[in-house]
Amino acid sequence: MALLQVRGKDIVNQKGEKVYLRGVSFGGWLNMENFITGYIGSESSFRKTLREELGEERYNVFMDSFLDSFIREEDFKFLAELGATVVRIPFNYRHFEDDLEPGQYKSSAFKYLDRAINWAKKYGIYVILDLHAAQGWQNESWHSDNTNSISLLWSNRDYQKRVIDLWTYIADYYKDEEYIAGYDLLNEPDAPDVESINRLYRELVENIRKVDKKHIIFLEANNYSKNFRGFEEPFDDNLAYSSHNYCSATHSARRYPGPVANFDNSGAGLVYVDRDRIEKDLLERNGWVMERGRPSWIGEFGALFDGDINNPLPCDLERLKALKDQLDIFNQYEQHWTIWTYKDIGVQGLVVSDPESVYLKRIKASNELKKELGLDAWTARTNGILRMKAMEIANIVGNMVQSKLNDNSNDYRIQWHRRLGRYAICGAVADLLAVNFAALFVDMTAEEIKMMNEEAFAFENTIRREYLIDVLKNAFIAK
């Protein structure tokens, strides 16, 4: 296996043969996310309160045993058997440096990436490295480990310099690694204007090329990987582009084809989603890349499932039908893709933690609380009690604006509801409850904590979502 290269719209190997990157994302591992592993709030808040509640020794055992258990060699072996050719590894910059010591890279920085890449080599799987949580936060959301819901990267030169230096450091370290397919520079960037993202992308690429002229560099679209409008024309021979293509039908449909609420919760009512609509959405979102004859990679997409892993609900099977159409269309247009996400506690994963495990039993009441309050932004499709109250507040303000300022627009109500929901409820309120989650483990010994994490997350102890696996297995190997 040799370094992959961009050739026109294709990604090719050393022999000039087309390579289709089709696989999974290891969400929730080196960048933790609340709905994937069950904690409340942001990763930083979870880690902080866990350390305070358990003390340094048990905290270290908790985190080390989680990281050691979540992804192991057996996971790569399983994916290779299914036919996957790539894994995308999201990581948090905090594995490399602390904010109080910027630029002082940790001796352990590459520990888990190196381990994963060695397993990938053994099983013939490529790896895409994804900076999922960047210094200064490239977007406002919890999945970039943003505890303040404010993106500072685009307006702060110090943060930008740290991101550039980090990628240069990583690229220099891995410059000869054949099993790395490429570098995904920023997950779901949300720059305030296209000039800002063009400028930072060019700087990143230019600095990476000083140490690594070989690897593919993937640039994600703006506005959470949805918008290429105004992007600079391709300026490097080995650039590819990435979008995220979540679909209303795979997210919350009760039947497919059929009407479903808009994925962005814009208040615009129902839309009818069928195969033609999914194809149209792909061509609209990724048309900019296709027109320029560059490789297009769907970095994230996926379905949410509500039923038991062994007993899917009728709506789960409808969403699965939509997902199958989505995969067929991706392959038809020769898109590269990685589904979100590989492993979790039951929402999306191909493999999930056993509901009878000690860990899931301990956090069961916490998960029920999160669902009723709507604290997990990604899974709160029914909004929850607090989201409904936020809408009431937005309406009160909206009515006063309408009466006092004679403004009849509804846009601000939608934006306020969104911001109150995402920032106040799924951000501030969730982070305040992180301590309650951490307290669920205070009675456990270090050995019990280690055994708990292994039981919950090691591959051999998880349960397979066979109906999803069957669909993906066929899509991995499709011509």
C-alpha positions in Angstrom: 0.0 0.0 0.0 1.4 3.4 -1.0 0.4 7.0 -0.4 -2.9 7.9 -2.0 -3.1 10.8 -4.4 -5.7 13.0 -6.1 -6.0 12.5 -9.8 -8.8 14.5 -11.3 -12.0 13.5 -9.5 -10.5 10.3 -8.3 -8.3 9.1 -5.5 -5.8 6.6 -6.8 -3.1 4.3 -5.4 0.5 4.0 -6.6 -0.6 1.8 -9.5 -3.0 4.5 -10.7 -6.0 2.4 -9.6 -9.1 4.1 -8.2 -9.6 3.7 -4.5 -13.0 4.2 -2.9 -12.7 5.4 0.7 -15.8 3.9 2.3 -16.0 3.4 6.1 -16.9 4.7 9.5 -16.0 7.5 11.9 -14.7 6.7 15.3 -16.9 9.4 16.9 -16.8 9.7 20.7 -13.3 8.3 21.2 -10.4 10.8 21.0 -13.0 13.6 20.9 -15.8 12.6 23.3 -19.5 13.4 22.6 -22.3 13.2 25.1 -24.9 11.2 23.2 -22.3 8.7 22.1 -21.1 7.7 25.6 -23.8 9.1 27.8 -22.3 11.9 29.8 -23.9 15.3 30.2 -22.6 18.5 28.6 -19.2 19.1 27.0 -16.1 16.8 27.2 -14.1 19.4 29.2 -16.9 19.9 31.8 -17.3 16.1 32.1 -13.5 15.6 32.6 -13.3 18.5 35.1 -16.2 17.3 37.3 -15.1 13.7 37.0 -11.6 14.6 38.3 -13.2 16.6 41.2 -15.5 13.8 42.2 -13.2 10.8 41.8 -9.8 12.3 42.6 -6.8 12.2 40.3 -6.0 8.4 40.6 -9.5 7.1 39.8 -10.1 9.9 37.2 -7.0 8.7 35.3 -8.2 5.1 35.6 -11.6 6.1 34.3 -10.2 7.9 31.2 -7.4 5.5 30.4 -9.6 2.5 30.6 -12.3 4.2 28.5 -9.7 5.1 25.8 -8.1 1.7 25.9 -11.4 -0.1 25.6 -13.4 2.0 23.1 -11.2 1.2 20.1 -9.1 -2.0 20.0 -7.6 -4.3 17.3 -10.8 -6.3 17.3 -12.7 -3.2 16.0 -10.3 -3.0 13.0 -10.6 -6.7 12.3 -14.4 -6.5 12.3 -14.4 -3.5 10.0 -12.0 -5.2 7.5 -14.2 -8.2 7.5 -17.2 -6.0 6.5 -15.2 -4.5 3.7 -14.5 -1.0 5.0 -11.5 0.7 3.5 -11.1 3.7 5.8 -11.8 5.0 9.3 -12.0 8.7 10.1 -10.5 9.4 13.5 -11.8 12.6 15.1 -9.5 14.0 17.8 -9.4 16.9 20.3 -6.5 19.3 20.3 -6.3 18.8 24.1 -4.6 15.4 23.4 -1.6 17.4 22.1 -1.4 20.6 24.2 -2.9 22.4 27.2 -4.2 25.9 27.0 -1.8 27.0 29.7 1.1 25.6 27.8 0.4 26.3 24.1 2.8 24.8 21.7 4.3 22.5 24.3 3.2 19.2 22.8 2.7 16.3 25.2 4.9 13.2 25.0 1.8 11.0 24.9 0.2 13.0 22.0 0.5 10.3 19.4 -0.1 7.3 21.7 -3.6 6.4 20.5 -3.3 7.6 16.9 -0.1 5.5 16.5 -1.8 2.5 18.0 -4.8 2.8 15.7 -2.7 3.4 12.6 -0.7 0.2 13.4 -3.9 -1.8 13.6 -5.1 -0.2 10.4 -1.9 -1.3 8.7 -2.5 -4.9 9.9 -5.9 -5.0 8.4 -5.4 -2.9 5.2 -7.6 0.0 6.2 -6.7 3.7 5.6 -7.0 6.4 8.2 -8.2 10.0 7.9 -7.1 12.3 10.7 -9.8 14.8 11.7 -9.2 17.8 13.9 -12.7 17.7 15.5 -12.1 20.2 18.3 -9.6 23.0 17.4 -8.0 25.6 19.5 -10.4 28.5 19.9 -13.3 26.4 18.5 -14.1 26.4 14.8 -17.8 26.4 15.6 -20.2 27.1 18.5 -21.3 23.5 19.3 -20.7 21.0 22.0 -19.0 18.5 19.6 -16.0 20.8 19.3 -15.7 20.7 23.1 -17.0 24.2 23.2 -18.2 25.0 26.8 -19.0 28.7 26.0 -20.9 28.4 22.7 -18.7 31.1 21.1 -16.4 30.4 18.2 -13.1 32.4 18.7 -10.9 30.8 16.1 -11.9 33.1 13.2 -11.3 36.3 15.1 -8.2 35.4 17.1 -4.8 35.2 15.5 -3.2 33.3 18.4 -5.7 30.5 18.1 -5.2 30.4 14.3 -1.4 30.2 14.8 -1.8 27.3 17.2 -4.0 25.4 14.8 -1.5 25.9 12.0 1.4 24.9 14.2 -0.4 21.8 15.4 -1.2 20.6 11.9 2.4 21.3 10.8 3.6 19.2 13.7 1.2 16.3 12.9 2.0 16.4 9.2 5.7 16.3 9.9 5.3 13.4 12.2 3.2 11.4 9.7 4.7 12.6 6.4 5.8 9.1 5.3 2.9 7.1 6.7 1.3 5.2 3.8 -1.8 4.2 5.7 -3.0 7.8 6.3 -5.3 8.7 3.5 -5.2 12.3 4.4 -5.7 15.2 6.8 -9.2 16.6 7.5 -8.2 20.0 8.7 -11.3 21.3 10.5 -14.5 19.5 11.4 -17.7 21.5 10.6 -16.2 24.9 10.4 -18.6 27.8 10.8 -16.6 30.9 9.7 -18.5 34.2 9.7 -17.6 34.8 6.1 -16.0 32.9 3.3 -12.9 35.1 3.2 -12.0 34.0 6.7 -12.2 30.3 5.9 -10.4 30.7 2.5 -7.5 32.6 4.2 -7.1 30.0 7.0 -7.3 27.0 4.7 -4.7 28.5 2.4 -2.3 29.1 5.4 -2.9 25.7 6.7 -2.2 24.0 3.4 0.9 26.1 2.7 2.4 25.3 6.1 1.6 21.6 5.9 3.2 21.5 2.4 6.5 22.8 3.9 6.9 19.4 5.7 4.5 17.1 3.9 4.1 17.3 0.1 2.6 13.9 -0.2 -0.7 13.4 1.7 -4.2 14.4 0.5 -5.6 17.4 2.4 -9.4 17.5 2.8 -11.1 20.8 3.1 -14.6 20.8 4.7 -17.4 23.2 3.5 -18.3 26.2 5.6 -21.5 26.5 7.7 -21.0 23.1 9.4 -19.7 21.5 6.2 -22.8 22.4 4.1 -21.7 25.4 2.0 -19.0 25.7 -0.6 -20.2 29.0 -2.0 -17.4 31.5 -2.5 -14.6 28.9 -1.9 -11.3 29.6 -3.4 -10.6 27.6 -6.6 -8.4 24.5 -5.9 -4.9 25.8 -5.2 -3.0 22.5 -4.6 -2.8 19.4 -6.7 -3.6 17.1 -3.8 -6.7 18.7 -2.4 -10.0 17.0 -1.9 -13.2 18.4 -0.4 -15.7 17.2 2.2 -19.3 17.8 3.1 -21.6 16.5 5.7 -24.9 15.2 4.4 -27.4 14.4 7.2 -30.8 13.8 5.9 -34.3 14.5 7.4 -35.5 11.1 6.5 -32.7 9.2 8.3 -33.0 11.5 11.3 -36.6 11.5 12.2 -38.9 10.0 9.5 -41.8 7.8 10.5 -42.1 6.5 7.0 -40.0 6.7 3.8 -40.7 7.9 1.2 -42.9 10.5 2.9 -43.2 13.8 4.7 -40.8 14.7 7.4 -39.9 17.8 9.4 -37.0 19.9 8.0 -33.7 18.7 9.4 -32.7 22.2 10.4 -35.9 22.7 12.4 -36.4 26.0 10.6 -40.1 26.0 11.2 -40.8 25.7 7.5 -43.0 22.7 7.9 -42.8 19.3 6.3 -40.8 18.3 3.2 -41.4 15.2 1.1 -38.3 13.1 1.0 -37.7 10.3 -1.4 -34.8 9.0 -3.4 -35.0 11.8 -5.9 -34.9 14.4 -3.1 -31.9 12.8 -1.6 -30.1 12.8 -4.9 -31.1 16.4 -5.5 -29.7 17.4 -2.1 -26.4 15.7 -2.8 -26.0 17.4 -6.2 -26.8 20.8 -4.7 -24.5 20.5 -1.7 -21.5 18.8 -3.5 -22.1 20.3 -7.0 -19.3 22.8 -6.5 -16.8 20.0 -6.0 -18.1 17.9 -8.8 -18.0 20.8 -11.2 -14.3 21.3 -10.5 -13.4 17.7 -11.0 -12.1 17.0 -7.5 -12.7 14.1 -5.1 -15.8 14.5 -2.9 -15.9 12.9 0.5 -19.1 12.7 2.6 -17.4 12.9 5.9 -20.6 12.4 8.0 -24.1 11.2 7.5 -26.1 8.5 9.3 -29.4 7.5 10.9 -30.8 7.8 14.4 -32.6 4.7 15.8 -35.2 4.7 18.6 -35.9 1.1 19.2 -34.0 -1.7 21.0 -31.0 -2.8 19.0 -32.4 -6.3 18.6 -36.0 -5.1 18.1 -36.0 -2.0 15.8 -39.2 0.0 15.7 -41.1 0.4 12.4 -39.7 4.0 12.1 -36.2 2.6 12.5 -36.6 0.4 9.4 -38.1 3.3 7.4 -35.0 5.4 8.3 -32.8 2.4 7.3 -34.5 2.4 3.8 -33.6 6.1 3.4 -30.1 5.4 4.5 -29.8 2.6 1.9 -30.9 5.0 -0.8 -28.5 7.5 0.4 -25.6 5.0 0.2 -26.7 3.9 -3.2 -26.6 7.5 -4.5 -23.2 8.2 -2.9 -21.8 5.2 -4.7 -23.5 6.0 -7.9 -21.8 9.4 -8.0 -18.5 7.9 -6.8 -18.5 9.8 -3.5 -16.1 8.7 -0.7 -17.9 8.4 2.6 -17.6 7.6 6.3 -20.8 7.1 8.3 -21.3 8.6 11.7 -20.8 6.8 14.0 -19.2 3.4 14.6 -19.8 2.7 18.3 -22.1 4.2 20.9 -24.6 3.4 23.7 -27.4 2.8 21.3 -28.3 5.8 19.1 -26.5 5.3 15.8 -23.7 2.7 16.2 -23.0 -0.4 14.2 -22.0 -1.9 17.6 -23.4 -0.7 20.9 -22.9 -1.2 24.6 -25.0 -3.9 26.2 -28.0 -2.3 28.0 -27.3 -4.8 30.8 -23.8 -3.6 31.4 -22.9 -2.0 34.7 -22.2 1.3 33.0 -25.5 1.6 31.2 -27.4 0.6 34.3 -25.6 3.2 36.4 -26.4 6.0 33.9 -29.9 4.9 33.0 -31.7 7.5 35.2 -29.3 10.2 33.9 -30.1 9.3 30.3 -33.8 9.5 31.1 -33.3 12.9 32.6 -31.4 14.1 29.5 -34.2 12.9 27.2 -37.0 14.5 29.2 -35.2 17.8 29.5 -33.8 17.7 25.9 -30.1 18.1 27.0 -28.5 16.3 24.1 -28.8 18.5 21.1 -28.2 15.7 18.6 -31.0 13.4 19.9 -33.5 15.9 21.3 -35.9 15.5 18.4 -38.9 16.1 20.5 -37.2 19.1 22.1 -37.9 18.2 25.7 -39.4 20.3 28.4 -36.7 23.0 28.5 -36.7 23.4 24.7 -40.5 24.0 24.9 -40.0 26.6 27.6 -37.3 28.3 25.5 -39.8 28.6 22.6 -42.2 30.3 25.0 -39.5 32.8 25.9 -38.7 33.4 22.3 -42.4 34.0 21.6 -42.7 36.5 24.5 -39.8 38.5 23.1 -41.1 38.2 19.6 -44.5 39.4 20.5 -43.0 42.5 22.2 -40.8 43.2 19.2 -43.8 43.0 17.0 -45.9 45.3 19.1 -43.2 47.8 20.0 -41.1 47.9 16.9 -43.7 46.9 14.3 -41.5 44.0 13.1 -43.6 41.1 11.9 -40.7 38.9 10.8 -40.6 35.4 12.2 -36.9 34.9 11.5 -35.7 36.1 14.9 -38.1 33.8 16.8 -36.6 30.8 15.0 -33.0 32.0 15.7 -33.8 32.8 19.4 -35.3 29.3 19.8 -32.3 27.8 18.2 -29.8 29.7 20.2 -31.6 29.2 23.5 -31.9 25.5 22.8 -28.3 25.0 21.6 -26.4 27.4 23.8 -28.5 27.8 27.0 -30.0 24.3 27.4 -27.7 21.9 25.6 -24.7 24.1 26.6 -24.9 25.9 30.0 -27.6 23.8 31.7 -26.1 20.5 30.5 -22.6 21.6 31.7 -24.1 22.5 35.1 -25.4 19.0 35.5 -22.1 17.3 34.6 -21.3 17.0 38.3 -24.4 14.9 38.8 -23.2 12.5 36.1 -19.7 12.3 37.6 -21.2 11.6 41.0 -22.7 8.3 39.7 -19.3 6.7 40.0 -18.0 8.0 43.4 -18.6 4.7 45.2 -16.5 2.6 42.8 -12.9 1.4 43.2 -10.3 1.9 40.5 -10.5 -1.7 39.5 -14.3 -1.6 39.3 -14.2 1.4 37.1 -11.7 -0.3 34.7 -13.9 -3.4 34.5 -17.0 -1.3 34.0 -15.5 0.5 30.9 -14.2 -2.7 29.4 -17.5 -4.4 29.8 -19.4 -1.4 28.2 -17.0 -0.6 25.3 -14.6 -3.4 24.4 -15.7 -4.8 21.1 -16.2 -8.4 22.3 -18.7 -7.1 24.9 -20.8 -5.0 22.5 -23.9 -5.9 20.6 -24.1 -5.7 16.8 -26.8 -3.8 15.1 -27.2 -6.4 12.4 -29.8 -4.7 10.3 -27.5 -1.6 9.9 -24.4 -3.8 9.4 -26.1 -5.7 6.5 -26.8 -2.5 4.6 -23.3 -1.1 5.1 -21.6 -4.3 4.2 -23.3 -4.3 0.8 -22.5 -0.6 0.3 -18.8 -1.1 1.2 -18.2 -3.6 -1.5 -20.6 -2.2 -4.2 -19.0 -1.5 -7.6 
